[in-house]
Amino acid sequence: MRVKICGITTREDARAALDAGADAIGMVLHPGSPRRVSSRQAREISDYVGAAADRVGVLVDASLAELAELAASCHLTALQLHLRSCPRALITQLPVSILPFLPGDRLALRRSAEWWPTLPVLVDSLTSEGAGGTGAPADLEVAAALARHRPVWIAGGLSPENVAEAVRVVRPEGVDASSSLEVAPGRKDRRLVLRFVAAAREASEGA
């Protein structure tokens, strides 16, 4: 199982994620987020991380040309997108991996059927604008149902205290956390990051 620390805004927080053993770091490029980083900041963090972890850009809406430019200029290895900005064509036309959002509700089961069964999806709770990162829990029952027939990542309200239970229930391909690991928006607490990764790993090994 893989662990992603999202909402990374500084090299120091990227270092904390790497030291904890995270497999991926996420950088929010969506303008409406309090954790948004510029393209320049994302590139600097990506270059600092290098091959030590996947570098994921998080967006809500963008054109194919914009996504390709961001992936190249920010030196990303993956893009995390809401479904409305992620038609199937992007999967083959972009040079990086795609991780689309699915809302953590019952509709996710039906919407998942529209996607290739080998494509991972991220189950999260969404804002009215269609962005993730609300910190509200997704429906683990829905996520577990999805995980029985396709690769699933889970996010939304995960913390060092509850990630182990989420891993045991869903058995996901990956887990993702951001706001629960912060002392302020965009500022990670190194101890919380370490505890989150350790709890997720321990639960995965025991599942």
LOVO-410900 format. One record per residue: residue in three letters; x, y, z of N, C-alpha, C in turn. Coordinates in steps of 0.2 Angstrom, whole numbers. Layout:
BEGIN
+---------+-------+-------+-------+-------+-------+-------+-------+-------+-------+
: residuo :  n_c1 :  n_c2 :  n_c3 : ca_c1 : ca_c2 : ca_c3 :  c_c1 :  c_c2 :  c_c3 :
+---------+-------+-------+-------+-------+-------+-------+-------+-------+-------+
:     ALA :     X :     Y :     Z :     X :     Y :     Z :     X :     Y :     Z :
...
+---------+-------+-------+-------+-------+-------+-------+-------+-------+-------+
***
This chain:
BEGIN
+---------+-------+-------+-------+-------+-------+-------+-------+-------+-------+
: residuo :  n_c1 :  n_c2 :  n_c3 : ca_c1 : ca_c2 : ca_c3 :  c_c1 :  c_c2 :  c_c3 :
+---------+-------+-------+-------+-------+-------+-------+-------+-------+-------+
:     MET :     4 :    -6 :     0 :     0 :     0 :     0 :     4 :     6 :     0 :
:     ARG :     2 :    11 :    -3 :     6 :    18 :    -4 :     3 :    23 :     0 :
:     VAL :     7 :    28 :     2 :     5 :    33 :     6 :     7 :    40 :     3 :
:     LYS :     2 :    45 :     3 :     3 :    51 :     0 :     2 :    56 :     5 :
:     ILE :     6 :    61 :     6 :     5 :    67 :    10 :     4 :    73 :     5 :
:     CYS :    -2 :    76 :     6 :    -4 :    81 :     1 :    -4 :    88 :     4 :
:     GLY :    -5 :    93 :     0 :    -4 :   100 :     2 :     3 :   102 :     4 :
:     ILE :     8 :    99 :     1 :    15 :   101 :     3 :    16 :   108 :    -1 :
:     THR :    19 :   113 :     3 :    20 :   119 :     1 :    27 :   122 :     2 :
:     THR :    31 :   118 :     5 :    38 :   120 :     6 :    43 :   113 :     6 :
:     ARG :    49 :   115 :     4 :    54 :   109 :     4 :    55 :   106 :    11 :
:     GLU :    54 :   110 :    16 :    54 :   107 :    23 :    49 :   102 :    24 :
:     ASP :    43 :   103 :    22 :    37 :    99 :    23 :    38 :    93 :    19 :
:     ALA :    41 :    94 :    13 :    42 :    88 :     8 :    47 :    83 :    12 :
:     ARG :    52 :    86 :    15 :    57 :    82 :    18 :    54 :    78 :    24 :
:     ALA :    50 :    81 :    28 :    46 :    78 :    33 :    42 :    72 :    30 :
:     ALA :    39 :    73 :    24 :    35 :    67 :    21 :    40 :    62 :    19 :
:     LEU :    46 :    63 :    16 :    51 :    58 :    14 :    54 :    55 :    20 :
:     ASP :    55 :    59 :    25 :    58 :    55 :    31 :    54 :    51 :    34 :
:     ALA :    47 :    52 :    34 :    42 :    47 :    37 :    41 :    41 :    33 :
:     GLY :    43 :    41 :    26 :    42 :    36 :    22 :    37 :    36 :    17 :
:     ALA :    34 :    42 :    16 :    29 :    43 :    11 :    31 :    41 :     4 :
:     ASP :    26 :    38 :     0 :    28 :    36 :    -7 :    27 :    42 :   -12 :
:     ALA :    22 :    47 :   -10 :    21 :    52 :   -14 :    19 :    59 :   -10 :
:     ILE :    21 :    64 :   -14 :    19 :    71 :   -11 :    14 :    74 :   -16 :
:     GLY :     9 :    78 :   -13 :     5 :    81 :   -17 :     5 :    89 :   -16 :
:     MET :     5 :    92 :   -22 :     5 :   100 :   -22 :    -1 :   102 :   -25 :
:     VAL :    -5 :   107 :   -22 :   -11 :   109 :   -24 :   -10 :   115 :   -29 :
:     LEU :   -12 :   114 :   -35 :   -12 :   120 :   -40 :   -18 :   123 :   -41 :
:     HIS :   -23 :   121 :   -38 :   -30 :   124 :   -38 :   -30 :   131 :   -35 :
:     PRO :   -32 :   136 :   -39 :   -32 :   143 :   -36 :   -36 :   144 :   -30 :
:     GLY :   -41 :   140 :   -29 :   -46 :   142 :   -23 :   -43 :   138 :   -17 :
:     SER :   -38 :   135 :   -17 :   -36 :   132 :   -10 :   -31 :   136 :    -6 :
:     PRO :   -32 :   136 :     0 :   -27 :   139 :     5 :   -20 :   136 :     5 :
:     ARG :   -19 :   130 :     2 :   -13 :   127 :     1 :   -10 :   127 :    -6 :
:     ARG :   -13 :   132 :   -10 :   -10 :   132 :   -17 :    -3 :   134 :   -17 :
:     VAL :     1 :   131 :   -22 :     7 :   133 :   -23 :     8 :   136 :   -30 :
:     SER :    12 :   140 :   -32 :    13 :   142 :   -39 :    17 :   137 :   -43 :
:     SER :    17 :   138 :   -49 :    21 :   133 :   -54 :    28 :   133 :   -52 :
:     ARG :    31 :   139 :   -50 :    38 :   139 :   -48 :    39 :   135 :   -42 :
:     GLN :    35 :   136 :   -37 :    35 :   133 :   -31 :    35 :   125 :   -31 :
:     ALA :    30 :   123 :   -35 :    29 :   116 :   -37 :    35 :   113 :   -40 :
:     ARG :    38 :   117 :   -45 :    44 :   114 :   -48 :    50 :   114 :   -43 :
:     GLU :    51 :   119 :   -39 :    56 :   119 :   -34 :    56 :   113 :   -29 :
:     ILE :    49 :   111 :   -27 :    48 :   106 :   -23 :    49 :    99 :   -26 :
:     SER :    47 :    99 :   -32 :    48 :    93 :   -36 :    55 :    91 :   -37 :
:     ASP :    59 :    96 :   -39 :    66 :    95 :   -40 :    70 :    93 :   -34 :
:     TYR :    67 :    96 :   -28 :    70 :    94 :   -22 :    69 :    86 :   -20 :
:     VAL :    63 :    84 :   -21 :    60 :    77 :   -20 :    64 :    73 :   -25 :
:     GLY :    64 :    74 :   -31 :    67 :    70 :   -36 :    64 :    63 :   -36 :
:     ALA :    68 :    58 :   -37 :    65 :    51 :   -38 :    64 :    48 :   -31 :
:     ALA :    64 :    52 :   -26 :    63 :    49 :   -19 :    55 :    47 :   -18 :
:     ALA :    51 :    51 :   -22 :    44 :    50 :   -21 :    40 :    52 :   -27 :
:     ASP :    34 :    50 :   -29 :    30 :    53 :   -34 :    28 :    60 :   -32 :
:     ARG :    28 :    64 :   -38 :    27 :    71 :   -37 :    20 :    73 :   -40 :
:     VAL :    15 :    74 :   -36 :     8 :    74 :   -39 :     5 :    81 :   -39 :
:     GLY :     3 :    83 :   -45 :    -1 :    90 :   -45 :    -8 :    89 :   -44 :
:     VAL :   -11 :    93 :   -40 :   -18 :    92 :   -38 :   -22 :    98 :   -41 :
:     LEU :   -27 :    97 :   -46 :   -31 :   102 :   -49 :   -38 :   100 :   -49 :
:     VAL :   -42 :   105 :   -51 :   -49 :   104 :   -52 :   -51 :   104 :   -59 :
:     ASP :   -50 :   110 :   -62 :   -52 :   110 :   -70 :   -46 :   113 :   -73 :
:     ALA :   -45 :   111 :   -79 :   -39 :   113 :   -83 :   -40 :   110 :   -90 :
:     SER :   -38 :   113 :   -95 :   -38 :   110 :  -102 :   -32 :   105 :  -103 :
:     LEU :   -33 :   101 :  -108 :   -27 :    96 :  -109 :   -21 :   100 :  -110 :
:     ALA :   -21 :   105 :  -114 :   -14 :   109 :  -115 :   -12 :   112 :  -108 :
:     GLU :   -16 :   114 :  -104 :   -14 :   117 :   -98 :   -11 :   112 :   -93 :
:     LEU :   -14 :   106 :   -93 :   -12 :   100 :   -89 :    -5 :    98 :   -92 :
:     ALA :    -4 :    97 :   -98 :     2 :    95 :  -101 :     8 :   100 :   -99 :
:     GLU :     6 :   106 :  -100 :    11 :   111 :   -98 :    13 :   111 :   -91 :
:     LEU :     8 :   110 :   -86 :    10 :   110 :   -79 :    14 :   104 :   -77 :
:     ALA :    12 :    98 :   -80 :    15 :    92 :   -79 :    23 :    93 :   -81 :
:     ALA :    24 :    96 :   -87 :    31 :    97 :   -89 :    35 :   102 :   -85 :
:     SER :    31 :   108 :   -84 :    35 :   114 :   -81 :    36 :   112 :   -73 :
:     CYS :    31 :   109 :   -70 :    32 :   107 :   -63 :    36 :   101 :   -61 :
:     HIS :    38 :    97 :   -67 :    41 :    91 :   -66 :    38 :    86 :   -62 :
:     LEU :    31 :    85 :   -64 :    27 :    81 :   -60 :    27 :    74 :   -63 :
:     THR :    25 :    69 :   -59 :    25 :    62 :   -61 :    18 :    60 :   -62 :
:     ALA :    13 :    64 :   -59 :     6 :    62 :   -59 :     1 :    68 :   -58 :
:     LEU :    -5 :    67 :   -60 :   -10 :    73 :   -59 :   -16 :    70 :   -56 :
:     GLN :   -18 :    73 :   -51 :   -24 :    71 :   -47 :   -30 :    76 :   -49 :
:     LEU :   -35 :    73 :   -52 :   -40 :    78 :   -55 :   -47 :    76 :   -53 :
:     HIS :   -52 :    81 :   -53 :   -59 :    79 :   -52 :   -61 :    76 :   -59 :
:     LEU :   -66 :    72 :   -58 :   -69 :    69 :   -64 :   -71 :    74 :   -70 :
:     ARG :   -74 :    80 :   -68 :   -77 :    84 :   -73 :   -71 :    87 :   -78 :
:     SER :   -65 :    86 :   -75 :   -59 :    89 :   -79 :   -55 :    83 :   -82 :
:     CYS :   -58 :    77 :   -81 :   -53 :    71 :   -83 :   -57 :    66 :   -87 :
:     PRO :   -58 :    68 :   -94 :   -61 :    64 :   -99 :   -56 :    58 :  -100 :
:     ARG :   -58 :    53 :  -103 :   -54 :    47 :  -104 :   -48 :    48 :  -108 :
:     ALA :   -49 :    53 :  -113 :   -44 :    55 :  -117 :   -37 :    57 :  -114 :
:     LEU :   -38 :    60 :  -108 :   -32 :    62 :  -104 :   -28 :    57 :  -102 :
:     ILE :   -31 :    51 :  -101 :   -27 :    45 :   -99 :   -21 :    43 :  -104 :
:     THR :   -23 :    44 :  -110 :   -18 :    42 :  -115 :   -14 :    48 :  -118 :
:     GLN :   -17 :    54 :  -117 :   -14 :    60 :  -121 :    -9 :    63 :  -116 :
:     LEU :    -9 :    62 :  -110 :    -4 :    65 :  -105 :     1 :    60 :  -104 :
:     PRO :     7 :    63 :  -103 :    13 :    59 :  -102 :    14 :    57 :   -95 :
:     VAL :     9 :    58 :   -90 :    10 :    56 :   -83 :     4 :    53 :   -81 :
:     SER :     4 :    49 :   -75 :    -1 :    45 :   -73 :    -7 :    50 :   -71 :
:     ILE :   -13 :    48 :   -71 :   -19 :    51 :   -69 :   -23 :    48 :   -63 :
:     LEU :   -24 :    52 :   -58 :   -28 :    49 :   -52 :   -34 :    53 :   -52 :
:     PRO :   -40 :    51 :   -55 :   -46 :    55 :   -54 :   -50 :    55 :   -47 :
:     PHE :   -53 :    60 :   -45 :   -57 :    60 :   -39 :   -64 :    56 :   -41 :
:     LEU :   -66 :    53 :   -36 :   -73 :    51 :   -36 :   -76 :    54 :   -29 :
:     PRO :   -82 :    56 :   -29 :   -85 :    58 :   -23 :   -87 :    52 :   -19 :
:     GLY :   -86 :    53 :   -12 :   -86 :    47 :    -8 :   -94 :    46 :    -6 :
:     ASP :   -98 :    45 :   -11 :  -105 :    44 :    -9 :  -107 :    38 :   -14 :
:     ARG :  -114 :    36 :   -13 :  -116 :    31 :   -17 :  -116 :    31 :   -25 :
:     LEU :  -116 :    38 :   -27 :  -115 :    39 :   -34 :  -108 :    36 :   -37 :
:     ALA :  -103 :    36 :   -32 :   -97 :    34 :   -34 :   -97 :    27 :   -37 :
:     LEU :  -101 :    23 :   -35 :  -101 :    16 :   -37 :  -103 :    16 :   -44 :
:     ARG :  -108 :    20 :   -46 :  -110 :    20 :   -53 :  -105 :    23 :   -58 :
:     ARG :  -103 :    29 :   -55 :   -98 :    33 :   -59 :   -91 :    29 :   -61 :
:     SER :   -90 :    25 :   -56 :   -84 :    21 :   -57 :   -84 :    16 :   -63 :
:     ALA :   -90 :    14 :   -64 :   -91 :     9 :   -70 :   -89 :    12 :   -77 :
:     GLU :   -88 :    19 :   -77 :   -87 :    23 :   -83 :   -79 :    22 :   -84 :
:     TRP :   -75 :    20 :   -79 :   -68 :    21 :   -80 :   -65 :    14 :   -81 :
:     TRP :   -59 :    14 :   -84 :   -56 :     8 :   -85 :   -54 :     4 :   -79 :
:     PRO :   -55 :    -2 :   -78 :   -55 :    -6 :   -71 :   -48 :    -6 :   -68 :
:     THR :   -43 :    -4 :   -72 :   -36 :    -4 :   -70 :   -34 :     3 :   -68 :
:     LEU :   -38 :     8 :   -69 :   -36 :    15 :   -67 :   -38 :    16 :   -60 :
:     PRO :   -33 :    18 :   -56 :   -34 :    19 :   -49 :   -39 :    26 :   -49 :
:     VAL :   -43 :    26 :   -44 :   -47 :    32 :   -42 :   -46 :    34 :   -35 :
:     LEU :   -47 :    40 :   -34 :   -47 :    43 :   -27 :   -54 :    45 :   -24 :
:     VAL :   -56 :    41 :   -19 :   -62 :    43 :   -16 :   -61 :    48 :   -10 :
:     ASP :   -65 :    53 :   -11 :   -64 :    59 :    -7 :   -71 :    63 :    -6 :
:     SER :   -71 :    67 :    -1 :   -77 :    71 :     0 :   -75 :    78 :    -4 :
:     LEU :   -80 :    80 :    -7 :   -79 :    86 :   -12 :   -83 :    92 :   -10 :
:     THR :   -80 :    98 :   -12 :   -84 :   104 :   -10 :   -89 :   105 :   -16 :
:     SER :   -93 :   110 :   -15 :   -98 :   112 :   -21 :   -95 :   114 :   -27 :
:     GLU :   -88 :   116 :   -27 :   -85 :   118 :   -33 :   -82 :   112 :   -36 :
:     GLY :   -82 :   106 :   -33 :   -79 :   100 :   -36 :   -72 :    99 :   -34 :
:     ALA :   -70 :   102 :   -28 :   -63 :   101 :   -26 :   -63 :    97 :   -20 :
:     GLY :   -57 :    93 :   -19 :   -57 :    89 :   -13 :   -53 :    93 :    -8 :
:     GLY :   -51 :    89 :    -3 :   -47 :    92 :     3 :   -52 :    96 :     8 :
:     THR :   -58 :    93 :     8 :   -62 :    96 :    13 :   -61 :    94 :    20 :
:     GLY :   -57 :    89 :    21 :   -56 :    86 :    28 :   -62 :    82 :    31 :
:     ALA :   -67 :    82 :    27 :   -73 :    78 :    29 :   -72 :    71 :    27 :
:     PRO :   -74 :    66 :    31 :   -73 :    59 :    29 :   -77 :    57 :    23 :
:     ALA :   -74 :    52 :    19 :   -78 :    49 :    14 :   -81 :    43 :    17 :
:     ASP :   -86 :    40 :    13 :   -89 :    34 :    15 :   -85 :    28 :    14 :
:     LEU :   -83 :    25 :    19 :   -78 :    19 :    19 :   -82 :    13 :    16 :
:     GLU :   -88 :    13 :    17 :   -92 :     7 :    14 :   -92 :     7 :     7 :
:     VAL :   -93 :    13 :     4 :   -92 :    14 :    -3 :   -85 :    13 :    -6 :
:     ALA :   -80 :    16 :    -2 :   -73 :    15 :    -4 :   -72 :     7 :    -4 :
:     ALA :   -74 :     3 :     1 :   -73 :    -4 :     1 :   -76 :    -7 :    -5 :
:     ALA :   -82 :    -5 :    -6 :   -86 :    -9 :   -12 :   -82 :    -8 :   -19 :
:     LEU :   -79 :    -1 :   -19 :   -75 :     0 :   -25 :   -69 :    -4 :   -25 :
:     ALA :   -66 :    -4 :   -20 :   -59 :    -8 :   -19 :   -59 :   -15 :   -20 :
:     ARG :   -65 :   -18 :   -20 :   -66 :   -25 :   -22 :   -65 :   -27 :   -29 :
:     HIS :   -66 :   -21 :   -33 :   -65 :   -23 :   -41 :   -61 :   -18 :   -44 :
:     ARG :   -58 :   -13 :   -41 :   -53 :    -9 :   -44 :   -48 :    -6 :   -39 :
:     PRO :   -42 :    -3 :   -41 :   -38 :     0 :   -37 :   -41 :     7 :   -34 :
:     VAL :   -41 :     8 :   -28 :   -44 :    14 :   -24 :   -39 :    17 :   -20 :
:     TRP :   -39 :    23 :   -20 :   -35 :    27 :   -15 :   -41 :    31 :   -11 :
:     ILE :   -40 :    32 :    -4 :   -45 :    35 :     0 :   -42 :    41 :     3 :
:     ALA :   -46 :    46 :     4 :   -44 :    53 :     7 :   -50 :    55 :    10 :
:     GLY :   -49 :    61 :    14 :   -55 :    64 :    17 :   -55 :    62 :    24 :
:     GLY :   -53 :    67 :    29 :   -54 :    65 :    36 :   -49 :    60 :    39 :
:     LEU :   -44 :    58 :    35 :   -40 :    53 :    37 :   -34 :    56 :    42 :
:     SER :   -33 :    53 :    47 :   -28 :    56 :    52 :   -24 :    50 :    55 :
:     PRO :   -19 :    52 :    59 :   -15 :    46 :    63 :   -20 :    42 :    67 :
:     GLU :   -25 :    45 :    69 :   -30 :    41 :    74 :   -34 :    36 :    70 :
:     ASN :   -36 :    38 :    64 :   -41 :    34 :    61 :   -39 :    30 :    54 :
:     VAL :   -33 :    31 :    52 :   -31 :    29 :    46 :   -30 :    21 :    46 :
:     ALA :   -28 :    18 :    52 :   -28 :    11 :    53 :   -34 :     8 :    51 :
:     GLU :   -40 :    10 :    54 :   -46 :     7 :    54 :   -48 :     8 :    46 :
:     ALA :   -47 :    14 :    43 :   -49 :    14 :    36 :   -45 :     9 :    32 :
:     VAL :   -39 :     8 :    33 :   -35 :     3 :    29 :   -38 :    -4 :    30 :
:     ARG :   -40 :    -5 :    36 :   -43 :   -12 :    38 :   -49 :   -13 :    34 :
:     VAL :   -53 :    -8 :    34 :   -60 :    -8 :    31 :   -60 :    -9 :    23 :
:     VAL :   -56 :    -4 :    20 :   -56 :    -3 :    13 :   -51 :    -8 :    10 :
:     ARG :   -45 :    -9 :    13 :   -39 :   -12 :    10 :   -37 :    -8 :     3 :
:     PRO :   -36 :    -2 :     4 :   -35 :     2 :    -2 :   -28 :     1 :    -6 :
:     GLU :   -27 :     4 :   -12 :   -20 :     4 :   -15 :   -16 :    10 :   -11 :
:     GLY :   -20 :    15 :    -9 :   -16 :    20 :    -6 :   -20 :    24 :    -1 :
:     VAL :   -17 :    28 :     3 :   -21 :    33 :     7 :   -18 :    40 :     7 :
:     ASP :   -22 :    45 :     8 :   -20 :    52 :     7 :   -22 :    56 :    12 :
:     ALA :   -18 :    61 :    15 :   -20 :    65 :    20 :   -16 :    72 :    19 :
:     SER :   -20 :    77 :    22 :   -17 :    84 :    22 :   -18 :    88 :    28 :
:     SER :   -25 :    90 :    28 :   -26 :    95 :    34 :   -26 :    92 :    41 :
:     SER :   -27 :    86 :    42 :   -26 :    83 :    48 :   -19 :    82 :    51 :
:     LEU :   -14 :    84 :    46 :    -7 :    83 :    48 :    -4 :    90 :    48 :
:     GLU :    -8 :    96 :    49 :    -5 :   102 :    49 :    -6 :   106 :    56 :
:     VAL :    -2 :   111 :    57 :    -2 :   116 :    62 :    -6 :   122 :    60 :
:     ALA :    -6 :   123 :    53 :   -10 :   128 :    50 :   -10 :   126 :    42 :
:     PRO :   -15 :   129 :    38 :   -15 :   127 :    31 :    -9 :   128 :    28 :
:     GLY :    -6 :   122 :    25 :     0 :   122 :    21 :     6 :   122 :    25 :
:     ARG :     5 :   121 :    32 :    11 :   120 :    36 :    10 :   113 :    40 :
:     LYS :    14 :   108 :    38 :    14 :   101 :    41 :    17 :   101 :    48 :
:     ASP :    15 :    96 :    52 :    18 :    95 :    58 :    21 :    88 :    57 :
:     ARG :    28 :    89 :    58 :    32 :    83 :    56 :    30 :    77 :    60 :
:     ARG :    28 :    78 :    67 :    27 :    72 :    71 :    20 :    69 :    69 :
:     LEU :    15 :    73 :    66 :     9 :    70 :    64 :    10 :    66 :    57 :
:     VAL :    14 :    69 :    53 :    16 :    65 :    47 :    19 :    59 :    48 :
:     LEU :    24 :    58 :    53 :    27 :    52 :    55 :    22 :    47 :    57 :
:     ARG :    18 :    49 :    62 :    13 :    45 :    65 :     8 :    42 :    60 :
:     PHE :     6 :    47 :    55 :     1 :    45 :    50 :     4 :    39 :    45 :
:     VAL :    10 :    40 :    43 :    13 :    35 :    39 :    14 :    29 :    42 :
:     ALA :    16 :    29 :    49 :    18 :    23 :    52 :    11 :    19 :    54 :
:     ALA :     6 :    23 :    55 :     0 :    19 :    57 :    -3 :    16 :    51 :
:     ALA :    -3 :    19 :    45 :    -5 :    16 :    39 :    -1 :    10 :    37 :
:     ARG :     6 :    11 :    37 :    10 :     5 :    36 :     8 :    -1 :    40 :
:     GLU :     8 :     0 :    47 :     6 :    -5 :    51 :     0 :    -9 :    50 :
:     ALA :    -5 :    -5 :    49 :   -12 :    -8 :    47 :   -12 :   -12 :    41 :
:     SER :    -8 :    -9 :    36 :    -8 :   -13 :    29 :    -4 :   -19 :    30 :
:     GLU :     1 :   -19 :    34 :     5 :   -26 :    35 :     1 :   -31 :    39 :
:     GLY :    -4 :   -29 :    43 :    -8 :   -33 :    47 :   -14 :   -35 :    43 :
:     ALA :   -16 :   -32 :    38 :   -22 :   -33 :    35 :   -22 :   -40 :    31 :
+---------+-------+-------+-------+-------+-------+-------+-------+-------+-------+
***
